[in-house]
């Protein structure tokens, strides 16, 4: 090994150490949270102000650290390759050996060890790295931004102004790592991921579809609207004109109650159109996070969703958006209901999501369920509108009655299915009552001409019974 080879080996070692330091700084600055940085500033720790500046604009500083780390690793690889070319006479063997050595060194010395230290000691390392990072950015920052511009120019489509390196994917990985180390709970991790996904979710994915909308016509009276609000459980109801595509306003339960209590309110002659409020319309392709900001700024809780043809696609509330973050919001009256519950001999209670095919099998009837799969869907299809509690329809001798509204959207939760008793079933039931209780009380019959405590010779069904002494 010549003196030049020794110099190259020393330079390669120095560059590897430098790349390792940059990797540790990158990991620490990415790991430290803004809340922790604010605490360090209040404690007046040395370097806290510089760290606050770096954390406020991570891409500007972290992109430069990434550039310098890659440059250091590549330069060290070139130096090691030059040394092996002098030591090994066969060129391909020298290059292969240099690639293997530098891959191992880069993975262990640069990729694992410094990043582990940087994440374990994030506040301490970040405080010391903030000043160095800011100094390097003042000198070499324009170079990193220039390379990002060149990369965006060579990339098809629209690039990233600040570069793709400090990306959302890295933040997601950081959240997953925090859960693995039990820093945060599983539910907290899901909530954070939901916040990231909110920007990729469109309104059509969270809206209440048109088929589930409860609405009222413009010429209905206040009394009718109040009754509909109480039956459906909704405090805001869209008002339509000619049809559902012609939404002209939204009536609020508070306005209905207020109008009904005014002295001039007589016999409910006021119509809904007089007290409705102007609706807000949003396209179904609008991102949910933008809609949430608009609804907060305009102080509205409900918006009508319009499809690409200008028709009504559904409606969206601010609660629908919040459910995308925190999960399903249950009502305080919600109770878990079994899928099937026998109420009496003629009536069965099933959930609205109970399959129609199973109902048909239970009662041995044929139900037209080509377009629907659930009992709730069958009820809505037969009614031609969204069912509310009390809605009834009879199909194939079965009476379906919407019983209760559950959930924040007040959708029908259970349905009562009633089938009248056949004459044979009624006769069997009467026999059971005779065998279980005093037969002289069957169907209100009183004993005639029989001694007290005796049973008449035959009951109202005309069947002889055996006398017995009491």
Buried (B, 14 or more C-beta within 10 A) or exposed (E): EEEEBEEBBEBBBBBBBBBBBBBBBBBBBBBBEEEBBEEBEEEEBEBBBBBBBBBEEBBBBBBBBBBBBEBBBBBBBBBBBBBBBEBBEEEEEBBEBBBEBBEEBBEEBBBEBBBEBBBEBBBBBBBBBBBBBBEBBEEBBEEBBEBBEEEBEEEEEEBBEBBBBBEEEEBBEBBBEBBEEEEBEEEEBBBBBBEEBBEEBBBBEBBBEBEBBBBBBBEBBBBBBBBBBEBBBBBBBBBBBEEBBEBBBBBBBEBBEEBBEEEEBEEBEBBBBEBBBEBBEBBBEBBBBEBBEBBEEEEBBBBBBBBEEEBBBBBBBBEBBBBBBEEEEEBEEBEEBEEBEEEEEEBBBBBBBBBBEEBBEBBEEEBEBEEBBBBBBBBBBBBEEBBBBEBBBEBEEBBBBBBBBBBBBBBBBBBBBBBEEEEEEEEEEBBEBBEEEEBBEBEEEEBEEEEEEBBBEEBEEEEEBEEEEE
